Amino acid sequence: MVDVTVFDLAMYCSTGVCGPSVDPKLVRFAADLSWLAYKGVNVERFNLAQQPAAFAADSEVKLRLNPRQMNP
């Protein structure tokens, strides 16, 4: 089975598809993820503002969040 894990930057709501001015790219991305899940793909999506522990628990994500540790 295929897994897709998305680590979103901090947004007001979990998908970014909320509020008075919604970015159409986020709407499309949310729809694409829903379609993948419908097709049987295991989709996990984490929002930095709401689930910071998921970011800290993933070593690759944690490395990319700290630019001082990345190679130039």
CHARMM-style PDB file with segment names, atoms N, HN, CA, C and O in Angstrom:
ATOM      1  N   MET     1       0.834  -1.179   0.000  1.00  0.00      PROA
ATOM      2  CA  MET     1       0.000   0.000   0.000  1.00  0.00      PROA
ATOM      3  C   MET     1       0.881   1.245   0.000  1.00  0.00      PROA
ATOM      4  O   MET     1       1.974   1.242   0.567  1.00  0.00      PROA
ATOM      5  N   VAL     2       0.411   2.277  -0.621  1.00  0.00      PROA
ATOM      6  HN  VAL     2      -0.477   2.279  -1.081  1.00  0.00      PROA
ATOM      7  CA  VAL     2       1.124   3.548  -0.710  1.00  0.00      PROA
ATOM      8  C   VAL     2       0.699   4.445   0.448  1.00  0.00      PROA
ATOM      9  O   VAL     2      -0.476   4.502   0.809  1.00  0.00      PROA
ATOM     10  N   ASP     3       1.668   5.140   1.018  1.00  0.00      PROA
ATOM     11  HN  ASP     3       2.623   5.094   0.724  1.00  0.00      PROA
ATOM     12  CA  ASP     3       1.399   6.110   2.084  1.00  0.00      PROA
ATOM     13  C   ASP     3       1.841   7.493   1.625  1.00  0.00      PROA
ATOM     14  O   ASP     3       2.890   7.643   0.999  1.00  0.00      PROA
ATOM     15  N   VAL     4       1.044   8.488   1.936  1.00  0.00      PROA
ATOM     16  HN  VAL     4       0.192   8.366   2.445  1.00  0.00      PROA
ATOM     17  CA  VAL     4       1.396   9.881   1.672  1.00  0.00      PROA
ATOM     18  C   VAL     4       1.260  10.630   2.996  1.00  0.00      PROA
ATOM     19  O   VAL     4       0.206  10.614   3.632  1.00  0.00      PROA
ATOM     20  N   THR     5       2.346  11.282   3.395  1.00  0.00      PROA
ATOM     21  HN  THR     5       3.203  11.295   2.879  1.00  0.00      PROA
ATOM     22  CA  THR     5       2.329  12.084   4.612  1.00  0.00      PROA
ATOM     23  C   THR     5       2.655  13.520   4.234  1.00  0.00      PROA
ATOM     24  O   THR     5       3.653  13.788   3.565  1.00  0.00      PROA
ATOM     25  N   VAL     6       1.801  14.437   4.669  1.00  0.00      PROA
ATOM     26  HN  VAL     6       0.990  14.218   5.212  1.00  0.00      PROA
ATOM     27  CA  VAL     6       1.957  15.848   4.354  1.00  0.00      PROA
ATOM     28  C   VAL     6       2.196  16.604   5.655  1.00  0.00      PROA
ATOM     29  O   VAL     6       1.457  16.453   6.628  1.00  0.00      PROA
ATOM     30  N   PHE     7       3.240  17.416   5.649  1.00  0.00      PROA
ATOM     31  HN  PHE     7       3.841  17.538   4.859  1.00  0.00      PROA
ATOM     32  CA  PHE     7       3.540  18.280   6.783  1.00  0.00      PROA
ATOM     33  C   PHE     7       3.319  19.721   6.321  1.00  0.00      PROA
ATOM     34  O   PHE     7       4.154  20.293   5.621  1.00  0.00      PROA
ATOM     35  N   ASP     8       2.191  20.295   6.718  1.00  0.00      PROA
ATOM     36  HN  ASP     8       1.513  19.830   7.287  1.00  0.00      PROA
ATOM     37  CA  ASP     8       1.835  21.662   6.333  1.00  0.00      PROA
ATOM     38  C   ASP     8       2.452  22.672   7.277  1.00  0.00      PROA
ATOM     39  O   ASP     8       2.644  22.401   8.463  1.00  0.00      PROA
ATOM     40  N   LEU     9       2.760  23.835   6.739  1.00  0.00      PROA
ATOM     41  HN  LEU     9       2.604  24.055   5.775  1.00  0.00      PROA
ATOM     42  CA  LEU     9       3.166  24.943   7.593  1.00  0.00      PROA
ATOM     43  C   LEU     9       1.984  25.329   8.480  1.00  0.00      PROA
ATOM     44  O   LEU     9       0.858  24.885   8.250  1.00  0.00      PROA
ATOM     45  N   ALA    10       2.235  26.137   9.468  1.00  0.00      PROA
ATOM     46  HN  ALA    10       3.149  26.497   9.654  1.00  0.00      PROA
ATOM     47  CA  ALA    10       1.173  26.546  10.395  1.00  0.00      PROA
ATOM     48  C   ALA    10       0.068  27.279   9.645  1.00  0.00      PROA
ATOM     49  O   ALA    10       0.318  28.265   8.953  1.00  0.00      PROA
ATOM     50  N   MET    11      -1.150  26.787   9.790  1.00  0.00      PROA
ATOM     51  HN  MET    11      -1.354  25.985  10.352  1.00  0.00      PROA
ATOM     52  CA  MET    11      -2.329  27.405   9.193  1.00  0.00      PROA
ATOM     53  C   MET    11      -3.422  27.479  10.252  1.00  0.00      PROA
ATOM     54  O   MET    11      -3.392  26.756  11.247  1.00  0.00      PROA
ATOM     55  N   TYR    12      -4.372  28.353  10.022  1.00  0.00      PROA
ATOM     56  HN  TYR    12      -4.395  28.940   9.213  1.00  0.00      PROA
ATOM     57  CA  TYR    12      -5.462  28.555  10.975  1.00  0.00      PROA
ATOM     58  C   TYR    12      -6.256  27.275  11.199  1.00  0.00      PROA
ATOM     59  O   TYR    12      -6.572  26.934  12.339  1.00  0.00      PROA
ATOM     60  N   CYS    13      -6.581  26.566  10.125  1.00  0.00      PROA
ATOM     61  HN  CYS    13      -6.324  26.842   9.199  1.00  0.00      PROA
ATOM     62  CA  CYS    13      -7.301  25.307  10.263  1.00  0.00      PROA
ATOM     63  C   CYS    13      -6.468  24.191   9.649  1.00  0.00      PROA
ATOM     64  O   CYS    13      -5.470  24.466   8.982  1.00  0.00      PROA
ATOM     65  N   SER    14      -6.848  22.966   9.856  1.00  0.00      PROA
ATOM     66  HN  SER    14      -7.658  22.743  10.397  1.00  0.00      PROA
ATOM     67  CA  SER    14      -6.010  21.828   9.476  1.00  0.00      PROA
ATOM     68  C   SER    14      -5.737  21.717   7.987  1.00  0.00      PROA
ATOM     69  O   SER    14      -4.693  21.190   7.604  1.00  0.00      PROA
ATOM     70  N   THR    15      -6.631  22.192   7.135  1.00  0.00      PROA
ATOM     71  HN  THR    15      -7.480  22.620   7.447  1.00  0.00      PROA
ATOM     72  CA  THR    15      -6.439  22.061   5.696  1.00  0.00      PROA
ATOM     73  C   THR    15      -6.061  23.366   5.024  1.00  0.00      PROA
ATOM     74  O   THR    15      -5.612  23.355   3.878  1.00  0.00      PROA
ATOM     75  N   GLY    16      -6.228  24.485   5.700  1.00  0.00      PROA
ATOM     76  HN  GLY    16      -6.593  24.494   6.631  1.00  0.00      PROA
ATOM     77  CA  GLY    16      -5.989  25.777   5.082  1.00  0.00      PROA
ATOM     78  C   GLY    16      -7.164  26.253   4.246  1.00  0.00      PROA
ATOM     79  O   GLY    16      -7.142  27.354   3.694  1.00  0.00      PROA
ATOM     80  N   VAL    17      -8.187  25.420   4.157  1.00  0.00      PROA
ATOM     81  HN  VAL    17      -8.205  24.526   4.605  1.00  0.00      PROA
ATOM     82  CA  VAL    17      -9.371  25.747   3.355  1.00  0.00      PROA
ATOM     83  C   VAL    17     -10.438  26.300   4.294  1.00  0.00      PROA
ATOM     84  O   VAL    17     -11.457  25.659   4.554  1.00  0.00      PROA
ATOM     85  N   CYS    18     -10.180  27.498   4.791  1.00  0.00      PROA
ATOM     86  HN  CYS    18      -9.353  28.018   4.580  1.00  0.00      PROA
ATOM     87  CA  CYS    18     -11.113  28.144   5.706  1.00  0.00      PROA
ATOM     88  C   CYS    18     -10.824  29.638   5.709  1.00  0.00      PROA
ATOM     89  O   CYS    18      -9.808  30.079   5.173  1.00  0.00      PROA
ATOM     90  N   GLY    19     -11.691  30.392   6.293  1.00  0.00      PROA
ATOM     91  HN  GLY    19     -12.517  30.033   6.728  1.00  0.00      PROA
ATOM     92  CA  GLY    19     -11.483  31.830   6.383  1.00  0.00      PROA
ATOM     93  C   GLY    19     -12.064  32.581   5.195  1.00  0.00      PROA
ATOM     94  O   GLY    19     -12.611  31.973   4.274  1.00  0.00      PROA
ATOM     95  N   PRO    20     -11.944  33.894   5.218  1.00  0.00      PROA
ATOM     96  CA  PRO    20     -12.587  34.727   4.195  1.00  0.00      PROA
ATOM     97  C   PRO    20     -11.901  34.665   2.828  1.00  0.00      PROA
ATOM     98  O   PRO    20     -12.568  34.841   1.808  1.00  0.00      PROA
ATOM     99  N   SER    21     -10.600  34.424   2.780  1.00  0.00      PROA
ATOM    100  HN  SER    21     -10.059  34.281   3.608  1.00  0.00      PROA
ATOM    101  CA  SER    21      -9.937  34.360   1.478  1.00  0.00      PROA
ATOM    102  C   SER    21      -9.160  33.050   1.385  1.00  0.00      PROA
ATOM    103  O   SER    21      -8.071  32.915   1.943  1.00  0.00      PROA
ATOM    104  N   VAL    22      -9.732  32.105   0.680  1.00  0.00      PROA
ATOM    105  HN  VAL    22     -10.616  32.215   0.227  1.00  0.00      PROA
ATOM    106  CA  VAL    22      -9.164  30.763   0.572  1.00  0.00      PROA
ATOM    107  C   VAL    22      -8.291  30.683  -0.681  1.00  0.00      PROA
ATOM    108  O   VAL    22      -8.708  31.089  -1.765  1.00  0.00      PROA
ATOM    109  N   ASP    23      -7.090  30.161  -0.521  1.00  0.00      PROA
ATOM    110  HN  ASP    23      -6.751  29.832   0.361  1.00  0.00      PROA
ATOM    111  CA  ASP    23      -6.182  29.967  -1.638  1.00  0.00      PROA
ATOM    112  C   ASP    23      -6.694  28.798  -2.484  1.00  0.00      PROA
ATOM    113  O   ASP    23      -6.823  27.689  -1.967  1.00  0.00      PROA
ATOM    114  N   PRO    24      -6.987  29.016  -3.767  1.00  0.00      PROA
ATOM    115  CA  PRO    24      -7.512  27.942  -4.606  1.00  0.00      PROA
ATOM    116  C   PRO    24      -6.559  26.754  -4.730  1.00  0.00      PROA
ATOM    117  O   PRO    24      -6.998  25.630  -4.970  1.00  0.00      PROA
ATOM    118  N   LYS    25      -5.262  26.995  -4.568  1.00  0.00      PROA
ATOM    119  HN  LYS    25      -4.905  27.908  -4.372  1.00  0.00      PROA
ATOM    120  CA  LYS    25      -4.298  25.884  -4.615  1.00  0.00      PROA
ATOM    121  C   LYS    25      -4.499  24.944  -3.433  1.00  0.00      PROA
ATOM    122  O   LYS    25      -4.352  23.729  -3.571  1.00  0.00      PROA
ATOM    123  N   LEU    26      -4.834  25.501  -2.273  1.00  0.00      PROA
ATOM    124  HN  LEU    26      -4.953  26.488  -2.160  1.00  0.00      PROA
ATOM    125  CA  LEU    26      -5.081  24.660  -1.098  1.00  0.00      PROA
ATOM    126  C   LEU    26      -6.369  23.858  -1.259  1.00  0.00      PROA
ATOM    127  O   LEU    26      -6.453  22.714  -0.812  1.00  0.00      PROA
ATOM    128  N   VAL    27      -7.360  24.453  -1.890  1.00  0.00      PROA
ATOM    129  HN  VAL    27      -7.292  25.382  -2.253  1.00  0.00      PROA
ATOM    130  CA  VAL    27      -8.610  23.729  -2.156  1.00  0.00      PROA
ATOM    131  C   VAL    27      -8.326  22.546  -3.067  1.00  0.00      PROA
ATOM    132  O   VAL    27      -8.786  21.434  -2.812  1.00  0.00      PROA
ATOM    133  N   ARG    28      -7.576  22.784  -4.116  1.00  0.00      PROA
ATOM    134  HN  ARG    28      -7.201  23.688  -4.324  1.00  0.00      PROA
ATOM    135  CA  ARG    28      -7.235  21.716  -5.065  1.00  0.00      PROA
ATOM    136  C   ARG    28      -6.417  20.622  -4.386  1.00  0.00      PROA
ATOM    137  O   ARG    28      -6.658  19.435  -4.605  1.00  0.00      PROA
ATOM    138  N   PHE    29      -5.456  21.021  -3.565  1.00  0.00      PROA
ATOM    139  HN  PHE    29      -5.260  21.986  -3.387  1.00  0.00      PROA
ATOM    140  CA  PHE    29      -4.610  20.054  -2.874  1.00  0.00      PROA
ATOM    141  C   PHE    29      -5.435  19.197  -1.912  1.00  0.00      PROA
ATOM    142  O   PHE    29      -5.248  17.982  -1.847  1.00  0.00      PROA
ATOM    143  N   ALA    30      -6.341  19.822  -1.169  1.00  0.00      PROA
ATOM    144  HN  ALA    30      -6.494  20.808  -1.221  1.00  0.00      PROA
ATOM    145  CA  ALA    30      -7.224  19.077  -0.252  1.00  0.00      PROA
ATOM    146  C   ALA    30      -8.084  18.098  -1.041  1.00  0.00      PROA
ATOM    147  O   ALA    30      -8.290  16.966  -0.604  1.00  0.00      PROA
ATOM    148  N   ALA    31      -8.587  18.522  -2.195  1.00  0.00      PROA
ATOM    149  HN  ALA    31      -8.419  19.442  -2.550  1.00  0.00      PROA
ATOM    150  CA  ALA    31      -9.398  17.631  -3.035  1.00  0.00      PROA
ATOM    151  C   ALA    31      -8.552  16.473  -3.567  1.00  0.00      PROA
ATOM    152  O   ALA    31      -9.018  15.335  -3.624  1.00  0.00      PROA
ATOM    153  N   ASP    32      -7.325  16.762  -3.953  1.00  0.00      PROA
ATOM    154  HN  ASP    32      -6.946  17.687  -3.907  1.00  0.00      PROA
ATOM    155  CA  ASP    32      -6.435  15.705  -4.442  1.00  0.00      PROA
ATOM    156  C   ASP    32      -6.138  14.677  -3.352  1.00  0.00      PROA
ATOM    157  O   ASP    32      -6.118  13.474  -3.615  1.00  0.00      PROA
ATOM    158  N   LEU    33      -5.910  15.148  -2.145  1.00  0.00      PROA
ATOM    159  HN  LEU    33      -5.925  16.125  -1.931  1.00  0.00      PROA
ATOM    160  CA  LEU    33      -5.659  14.217  -1.038  1.00  0.00      PROA
ATOM    161  C   LEU    33      -6.894  13.375  -0.743  1.00  0.00      PROA
ATOM    162  O   LEU    33      -6.775  12.188  -0.441  1.00  0.00      PROA
ATOM    163  N   SER    34      -8.068  13.971  -0.826  1.00  0.00      PROA
ATOM    164  HN  SER    34      -8.165  14.936  -1.071  1.00  0.00      PROA
ATOM    165  CA  SER    34      -9.314  13.213  -0.628  1.00  0.00      PROA
ATOM    166  C   SER    34      -9.466  12.149  -1.701  1.00  0.00      PROA
ATOM    167  O   SER    34      -9.891  11.030  -1.412  1.00  0.00      PROA
ATOM    168  N   TRP    35      -9.122  12.487  -2.930  1.00  0.00      PROA
ATOM    169  HN  TRP    35      -8.777  13.396  -3.164  1.00  0.00      PROA
ATOM    170  CA  TRP    35      -9.212  11.532  -4.033  1.00  0.00      PROA
ATOM    171  C   TRP    35      -8.250  10.366  -3.818  1.00  0.00      PROA
ATOM    172  O   TRP    35      -8.606   9.210  -4.043  1.00  0.00      PROA
ATOM    173  N   LEU    36      -7.021  10.678  -3.378  1.00  0.00      PROA
ATOM    174  HN  LEU    36      -6.732  11.618  -3.195  1.00  0.00      PROA
ATOM    175  CA  LEU    36      -6.053   9.619  -3.093  1.00  0.00      PROA
ATOM    176  C   LEU    36      -6.574   8.684  -2.003  1.00  0.00      PROA
ATOM    177  O   LEU    36      -6.470   7.464  -2.128  1.00  0.00      PROA
ATOM    178  N   ALA    37      -7.129   9.249  -0.945  1.00  0.00      PROA
ATOM    179  HN  ALA    37      -7.214  10.240  -0.843  1.00  0.00      PROA
ATOM    180  CA  ALA    37      -7.687   8.433   0.141  1.00  0.00      PROA
ATOM    181  C   ALA    37      -8.827   7.562  -0.375  1.00  0.00      PROA
ATOM    182  O   ALA    37      -8.942   6.398   0.009  1.00  0.00      PROA
ATOM    183  N   TYR    38      -9.664   8.114  -1.236  1.00  0.00      PROA
ATOM    184  HN  TYR    38      -9.571   9.060  -1.548  1.00  0.00      PROA
ATOM    185  CA  TYR    38     -10.771   7.356  -1.834  1.00  0.00      PROA
ATOM    186  C   TYR    38     -10.246   6.181  -2.652  1.00  0.00      PROA
ATOM    187  O   TYR    38     -10.880   5.127  -2.714  1.00  0.00      PROA
ATOM    188  N   LYS    39      -9.089   6.366  -3.277  1.00  0.00      PROA
ATOM    189  HN  LYS    39      -8.574   7.222  -3.227  1.00  0.00      PROA
ATOM    190  CA  LYS    39      -8.483   5.313  -4.092  1.00  0.00      PROA
ATOM    191  C   LYS    39      -7.695   4.302  -3.262  1.00  0.00      PROA
ATOM    192  O   LYS    39      -7.104   3.374  -3.814  1.00  0.00      PROA
ATOM    193  N   GLY    40      -7.681   4.475  -1.949  1.00  0.00      PROA
ATOM    194  HN  GLY    40      -8.161   5.229  -1.500  1.00  0.00      PROA
ATOM    195  CA  GLY    40      -7.044   3.496  -1.073  1.00  0.00      PROA
ATOM    196  C   GLY    40      -5.665   3.864  -0.570  1.00  0.00      PROA
ATOM    197  O   GLY    40      -5.013   3.059   0.095  1.00  0.00      PROA
ATOM    198  N   VAL    41      -5.215   5.061  -0.875  1.00  0.00      PROA
ATOM    199  HN  VAL    41      -5.745   5.715  -1.415  1.00  0.00      PROA
ATOM    200  CA  VAL    41      -3.921   5.520  -0.377  1.00  0.00      PROA
ATOM    201  C   VAL    41      -4.080   5.963   1.065  1.00  0.00      PROA
ATOM    202  O   VAL    41      -5.039   6.659   1.401  1.00  0.00      PROA
ATOM    203  N   ASN    42      -3.151   5.567   1.915  1.00  0.00      PROA
ATOM    204  HN  ASN    42      -2.372   5.002   1.642  1.00  0.00      PROA
ATOM    205  CA  ASN    42      -3.162   6.000   3.301  1.00  0.00      PROA
ATOM    206  C   ASN    42      -2.601   7.425   3.359  1.00  0.00      PROA
ATOM    207  O   ASN    42      -1.403   7.623   3.156  1.00  0.00      PROA
ATOM    208  N   VAL    43      -3.448   8.411   3.633  1.00  0.00      PROA
ATOM    209  HN  VAL    43      -4.421   8.250   3.798  1.00  0.00      PROA
ATOM    210  CA  VAL    43      -3.048   9.815   3.645  1.00  0.00      PROA
ATOM    211  C   VAL    43      -3.064  10.327   5.079  1.00  0.00      PROA
ATOM    212  O   VAL    43      -4.059  10.199   5.792  1.00  0.00      PROA
ATOM    213  N   GLU    44      -1.934  10.910   5.487  1.00  0.00      PROA
ATOM    214  HN  GLU    44      -1.125  11.014   4.908  1.00  0.00      PROA
ATOM    215  CA  GLU    44      -1.846  11.577   6.789  1.00  0.00      PROA
ATOM    216  C   GLU    44      -1.417  13.013   6.529  1.00  0.00      PROA
ATOM    217  O   GLU    44      -0.526  13.270   5.720  1.00  0.00      PROA
ATOM    218  N   ARG    45      -2.054  13.937   7.218  1.00  0.00      PROA
ATOM    219  HN  ARG    45      -2.779  13.728   7.875  1.00  0.00      PROA
ATOM    220  CA  ARG    45      -1.734  15.352   7.036  1.00  0.00      PROA
ATOM    221  C   ARG    45      -1.583  15.996   8.400  1.00  0.00      PROA
ATOM    222  O   ARG    45      -2.469  15.896   9.250  1.00  0.00      PROA
ATOM    223  N   PHE    46      -0.451  16.660   8.602  1.00  0.00      PROA
ATOM    224  HN  PHE    46       0.268  16.741   7.911  1.00  0.00      PROA
ATOM    225  CA  PHE    46      -0.158  17.298   9.871  1.00  0.00      PROA
ATOM    226  C   PHE    46       0.022  18.797   9.665  1.00  0.00      PROA
ATOM    227  O   PHE    46       0.618  19.234   8.681  1.00  0.00      PROA
ATOM    228  N   ASN    47      -0.496  19.572  10.600  1.00  0.00      PROA
ATOM    229  HN  ASN    47      -0.980  19.217  11.399  1.00  0.00      PROA
ATOM    230  CA  ASN    47      -0.409  21.029  10.568  1.00  0.00      PROA
ATOM    231  C   ASN    47       0.496  21.459  11.720  1.00  0.00      PROA
ATOM    232  O   ASN    47       0.264  21.089  12.871  1.00  0.00      PROA
ATOM    233  N   LEU    48       1.519  22.234  11.406  1.00  0.00      PROA
ATOM    234  HN  LEU    48       1.707  22.534  10.471  1.00  0.00      PROA
ATOM    235  CA  LEU    48       2.486  22.649  12.424  1.00  0.00      PROA
ATOM    236  C   LEU    48       1.829  23.360  13.600  1.00  0.00      PROA
ATOM    237  O   LEU    48       2.251  23.175  14.742  1.00  0.00      PROA
ATOM    238  N   ALA    49       0.804  24.169  13.344  1.00  0.00      PROA
ATOM    239  HN  ALA    49       0.462  24.319  12.417  1.00  0.00      PROA
ATOM    240  CA  ALA    49       0.152  24.918  14.421  1.00  0.00      PROA
ATOM    241  C   ALA    49      -0.654  24.014  15.344  1.00  0.00      PROA
ATOM    242  O   ALA    49      -0.792  24.302  16.533  1.00  0.00      PROA
ATOM    243  N   GLN    50      -1.186  22.921  14.800  1.00  0.00      PROA
ATOM    244  HN  GLN    50      -1.073  22.687  13.834  1.00  0.00      PROA
ATOM    245  CA  GLN    50      -2.071  22.072  15.587  1.00  0.00      PROA
ATOM    246  C   GLN    50      -1.440  20.761  16.039  1.00  0.00      PROA
ATOM    247  O   GLN    50      -1.901  20.160  17.009  1.00  0.00      PROA
ATOM    248  N   GLN    51      -0.397  20.309  15.354  1.00  0.00      PROA
ATOM    249  HN  GLN    51      -0.022  20.797  14.565  1.00  0.00      PROA
ATOM    250  CA  GLN    51       0.222  19.024  15.678  1.00  0.00      PROA
ATOM    251  C   GLN    51       1.751  19.113  15.667  1.00  0.00      PROA
ATOM    252  O   GLN    51       2.402  18.370  14.932  1.00  0.00      PROA
ATOM    253  N   PRO    52       2.327  20.001  16.461  1.00  0.00      PROA
ATOM    254  CA  PRO    52       3.782  20.170  16.431  1.00  0.00      PROA
ATOM    255  C   PRO    52       4.552  18.912  16.832  1.00  0.00      PROA
ATOM    256  O   PRO    52       5.692  18.733  16.403  1.00  0.00      PROA
ATOM    257  N   ALA    53       3.968  18.053  17.631  1.00  0.00      PROA
ATOM    258  HN  ALA    53       3.042  18.199  17.980  1.00  0.00      PROA
ATOM    259  CA  ALA    53       4.661  16.831  18.053  1.00  0.00      PROA
ATOM    260  C   ALA    53       4.949  15.917  16.865  1.00  0.00      PROA
ATOM    261  O   ALA    53       5.971  15.231  16.850  1.00  0.00      PROA
ATOM    262  N   ALA    54       4.067  15.899  15.875  1.00  0.00      PROA
ATOM    263  HN  ALA    54       3.237  16.456  15.887  1.00  0.00      PROA
ATOM    264  CA  ALA    54       4.287  15.076  14.685  1.00  0.00      PROA
ATOM    265  C   ALA    54       5.516  15.571  13.917  1.00  0.00      PROA
ATOM    266  O   ALA    54       6.264  14.766  13.362  1.00  0.00      PROA
ATOM    267  N   PHE    55       5.726  16.888  13.881  1.00  0.00      PROA
ATOM    268  HN  PHE    55       5.118  17.541  14.331  1.00  0.00      PROA
ATOM    269  CA  PHE    55       6.886  17.456  13.207  1.00  0.00      PROA
ATOM    270  C   PHE    55       8.161  17.096  13.970  1.00  0.00      PROA
ATOM    271  O   PHE    55       9.171  16.740  13.364  1.00  0.00      PROA
ATOM    272  N   ALA    56       8.113  17.190  15.299  1.00  0.00      PROA
ATOM    273  HN  ALA    56       7.293  17.479  15.792  1.00  0.00      PROA
ATOM    274  CA  ALA    56       9.274  16.888  16.125  1.00  0.00      PROA
ATOM    275  C   ALA    56       9.617  15.403  16.099  1.00  0.00      PROA
ATOM    276  O   ALA    56      10.779  15.035  16.275  1.00  0.00      PROA
ATOM    277  N   ALA    57       8.632  14.555  15.883  1.00  0.00      PROA
ATOM    278  HN  ALA    57       7.688  14.854  15.740  1.00  0.00      PROA
ATOM    279  CA  ALA    57       8.859  13.111  15.896  1.00  0.00      PROA
ATOM    280  C   ALA    57       9.459  12.589  14.590  1.00  0.00      PROA
ATOM    281  O   ALA    57      10.020  11.493  14.569  1.00  0.00      PROA
ATOM    282  N   ASP    58       9.352  13.346  13.512  1.00  0.00      PROA
ATOM    283  HN  ASP    58       8.897  14.236  13.529  1.00  0.00      PROA
ATOM    284  CA  ASP    58       9.873  12.909  12.217  1.00  0.00      PROA
ATOM    285  C   ASP    58      11.261  13.522  12.021  1.00  0.00      PROA
ATOM    286  O   ASP    58      11.393  14.743  11.930  1.00  0.00      PROA
ATOM    287  N   SER    59      12.293  12.678  11.957  1.00  0.00      PROA
ATOM    288  HN  SER    59      12.185  11.687  12.031  1.00  0.00      PROA
ATOM    289  CA  SER    59      13.667  13.178  11.910  1.00  0.00      PROA
ATOM    290  C   SER    59      13.956  14.010  10.668  1.00  0.00      PROA
ATOM    291  O   SER    59      14.668  15.010  10.763  1.00  0.00      PROA
ATOM    292  N   GLU    60      13.428  13.633   9.507  1.00  0.00      PROA
ATOM    293  HN  GLU    60      12.849  12.821   9.429  1.00  0.00      PROA
ATOM    294  CA  GLU    60      13.660  14.404   8.278  1.00  0.00      PROA
ATOM    295  C   GLU    60      12.992  15.775   8.356  1.00  0.00      PROA
ATOM    296  O   GLU    60      13.593  16.783   7.984  1.00  0.00      PROA
ATOM    297  N   VAL    61      11.769  15.812   8.830  1.00  0.00      PROA
ATOM    298  HN  VAL    61      11.281  14.993   9.132  1.00  0.00      PROA
ATOM    299  CA  VAL    61      11.058  17.084   8.958  1.00  0.00      PROA
ATOM    300  C   VAL    61      11.752  17.968   9.992  1.00  0.00      PROA
ATOM    301  O   VAL    61      11.935  19.166   9.778  1.00  0.00      PROA
ATOM    302  N   LYS    62      12.131  17.368  11.100  1.00  0.00      PROA
ATOM    303  HN  LYS    62      11.982  16.395  11.274  1.00  0.00      PROA
ATOM    304  CA  LYS    62      12.816  18.122  12.152  1.00  0.00      PROA
ATOM    305  C   LYS    62      14.109  18.734  11.620  1.00  0.00      PROA
ATOM    306  O   LYS    62      14.431  19.876  11.948  1.00  0.00      PROA
ATOM    307  N   LEU    63      14.846  17.996  10.812  1.00  0.00      PROA
ATOM    308  HN  LEU    63      14.585  17.068  10.545  1.00  0.00      PROA
ATOM    309  CA  LEU    63      16.080  18.498  10.223  1.00  0.00      PROA
ATOM    310  C   LEU    63      15.803  19.679   9.302  1.00  0.00      PROA
ATOM    311  O   LEU    63      16.526  20.674   9.334  1.00  0.00      PROA
ATOM    312  N   ARG    64      14.766  19.576   8.485  1.00  0.00      PROA
ATOM    313  HN  ARG    64      14.178  18.767   8.459  1.00  0.00      PROA
ATOM    314  CA  ARG    64      14.447  20.641   7.528  1.00  0.00      PROA
ATOM    315  C   ARG    64      13.897  21.891   8.209  1.00  0.00      PROA
ATOM    316  O   ARG    64      13.978  22.984   7.649  1.00  0.00      PROA
ATOM    317  N   LEU    65      13.346  21.747   9.393  1.00  0.00      PROA
ATOM    318  HN  LEU    65      13.281  20.859   9.849  1.00  0.00      PROA
ATOM    319  CA  LEU    65      12.856  22.910  10.119  1.00  0.00      PROA
ATOM    320  C   LEU    65      13.978  23.686  10.788  1.00  0.00      PROA
ATOM    321  O   LEU    65      13.790  24.835  11.187  1.00  0.00      PROA
ATOM    322  N   ASN    66      15.135  23.068  10.910  1.00  0.00      PROA
ATOM    323  HN  ASN    66      15.287  22.134  10.586  1.00  0.00      PROA
ATOM    324  CA  ASN    66      16.279  23.732  11.524  1.00  0.00      PROA
ATOM    325  C   ASN    66      17.345  23.947  10.434  1.00  0.00      PROA
ATOM    326  O   ASN    66      18.187  23.076  10.212  1.00  0.00      PROA
ATOM    327  N   PRO    67      17.309  25.095   9.761  1.00  0.00      PROA
ATOM    328  CA  PRO    67      18.226  25.325   8.641  1.00  0.00      PROA
ATOM    329  C   PRO    67      19.703  25.288   9.014  1.00  0.00      PROA
ATOM    330  O   PRO    67      20.546  25.071   8.144  1.00  0.00      PROA
ATOM    331  N   ARG    68      20.033  25.491  10.266  1.00  0.00      PROA
ATOM    332  HN  ARG    68      19.348  25.667  10.973  1.00  0.00      PROA
ATOM    333  CA  ARG    68      21.446  25.446  10.685  1.00  0.00      PROA
ATOM    334  C   ARG    68      22.003  24.039  10.577  1.00  0.00      PROA
ATOM    335  O   ARG    68      23.218  23.871  10.472  1.00  0.00      PROA
ATOM    336  N   GLN    69      21.150  23.023  10.600  1.00  0.00      PROA
ATOM    337  HN  GLN    69      20.163  23.159  10.685  1.00  0.00      PROA
ATOM    338  CA  GLN    69      21.632  21.636  10.531  1.00  0.00      PROA
ATOM    339  C   GLN    69      21.683  21.103   9.099  1.00  0.00      PROA
ATOM    340  O   GLN    69      22.241  20.032   8.859  1.00  0.00      PROA
ATOM    341  N   MET    70      21.107  21.839   8.150  1.00  0.00      PROA
ATOM    342  HN  MET    70      20.654  22.708   8.346  1.00  0.00      PROA
ATOM    343  CA  MET    70      21.089  21.369   6.768  1.00  0.00      PROA
ATOM    344  C   MET    70      22.408  21.688   6.075  1.00  0.00      PROA
ATOM    345  O   MET    70      23.077  22.665   6.409  1.00  0.00      PROA
ATOM    346  N   ASN    71      22.770  20.853   5.108  1.00  0.00      PROA
ATOM    347  HN  ASN    71      22.226  20.060   4.836  1.00  0.00      PROA
ATOM    348  CA  ASN    71      23.958  21.121   4.301  1.00  0.00      PROA
ATOM    349  C   ASN    71      23.643  22.188   3.266  1.00  0.00      PROA
ATOM    350  O   ASN    71      22.527  22.232   2.749  1.00  0.00      PROA
ATOM    351  N   PRO    72      24.610  23.054   2.953  1.00  0.00      PROA
ATOM    352  CA  PRO    72      24.350  24.116   1.959  1.00  0.00      PROA
ATOM    353  C   PRO    72      24.129  23.548   0.574  1.00  0.00      PROA
ATOM    354  OT1 PRO    72      23.899  24.300  -0.373  1.00  0.00      PROA
TER     355      PRO     72
END
